């Protein structure tokens, strides 16, 4: 009987696949970190959301309480 976890050459494809998935997961986590943490100091951002009724928009603002700066100010359509 042949083990699925042996070090035979057939398992190299599985190892490469898992390595690729680990790299994708690290990139995903890095992108999430950039989106929710201050790019200057790494502190988690404080988010506020405001609905602007006449234009049917949502304003997203993000600021860093440590650096005391506004990092993000974006408008999104409500659909």
Residue, then its C-alpha position, 0 to 999 in steps of 0.5 A: x500500500x502506498x501512503x499519500x504523505x510519502x516523499x515520492x516525486x508525485x507529492x511535489x505537485x501537492x507541496x508546490x500547490x500548498x506553497x502557492x496557496x500560502x503565498x496567496x494567503x500572505x499577500x491577502x493578509x498584507x493587503x488587508x493590513x494596508x486597508x485597515x491599518x495606518x500606513x505610517x505607524x501600523x495602528x488600526x484605523x478608526x472608521x466612520x461612515x456617513x449616509x448622504x441621502x440626497x445623493x444616495x452616497x456613503x462617505x467612508x472616512x478613516x483616521x489614525x488616532x496615533x498620527x492624528x491624520x485622516x488617511x481615507x475619505x471616499x464616497x460610495x454609491x448606495x446600490 
